[in-house]
Every structure is written in structure tokens, then in C-alpha cells.
Amino acid sequence: MTLSGARLQQIARETAASPDHASHGRPFAPHLDVWKVRSKVFLIVTGDLAGGLKPEKP
């Protein structure tokens, strides 16, 4: 199975949102999605559409 970069990012976002106590924000820059669990960063994903990456709809 081959995944596009955009699809891989979408799966990462969906997975990151699923744990208990997960929170989402953009504390570093408007184009960086950051997920934390209990105040610990565990995923940073770019949302920079200028780079040609945009989330796919499920």
C-alpha cells in the first residue's frame, strides 16, 4: 500500500486526536499542528499548504 504525504499526515492527525487527554494547538506557528498528551508534545505536523500538502477528506 502506498500513501501520499497528505494522506499520511491525515492519518497521523486522526490517530493523534484519539488518545485520552490529547490536546491540539498551534503554539509555535500558525502552520504547525501540535498534539500533546498531559503537556508533552508527541506530534507536530505541518499544515503549510504552500508546500503542496493539504489534508485529505476521509
C-alpha distance (Angstrom), angle and dihedral (degrees) to the residues before:
residue distance angle dihedral
M1 . . .
T2 3.79 . .
L3 3.79 122.3 .
S4 3.76 127.1 -161.4
G5 3.79 116.9 -130.5
A6 3.79 90.9 -109.9
R7 3.82 92.3 51.3
L8 3.80 91.6 48.1
Q9 3.80 90.2 51.8
Q10 3.81 90.9 49.3
I11 3.82 91.4 52.0
A12 3.81 89.6 48.3
R13 3.82 91.0 51.4
E14 3.81 92.8 48.6
T15 3.81 92.0 47.2
A16 3.80 92.8 46.5
A17 3.79 91.8 53.5
S18 3.81 93.8 53.9
P19 3.86 105.7 71.8
D20 3.79 120.4 91.4
H21 3.79 112.8 -98.2
A22 3.82 92.7 19.2
S23 3.79 115.6 149.4
H24 3.78 131.5 -171.0
G25 3.77 129.0 -150.4
R26 3.79 146.2 137.6
P27 3.81 103.4 -121.8
F28 3.81 97.5 149.8
A29 3.80 105.5 40.1
P30 3.80 137.1 -16.4
H31 3.81 92.2 -108.6
L32 3.84 96.9 50.9
D33 3.81 118.3 86.2
V34 3.80 109.3 -155.0
W35 3.81 125.6 -167.5
K36 3.77 123.1 -165.1
V37 3.78 135.7 -176.9
R38 3.78 114.7 -157.5
S39 3.82 91.4 -14.4
K40 3.83 93.8 -52.2
V41 3.81 118.3 118.5
F42 3.79 111.6 -128.4
L43 3.81 103.5 162.2
I44 3.80 136.4 27.9
V45 3.80 117.6 -178.5
T46 3.77 126.3 178.7
G47 3.75 118.0 -123.4
D48 3.79 91.5 -172.4
L49 3.76 104.2 141.2
A50 3.81 90.7 -174.4
G51 3.79 87.0 72.5
G52 3.79 89.5 61.3
L53 3.80 94.5 -106.3
K54 3.74 120.7 122.9
P55 3.79 129.6 160.5
E56 3.78 115.4 -98.3
K57 3.76 119.9 -132.9
P58 3.82 112.9 -113.7
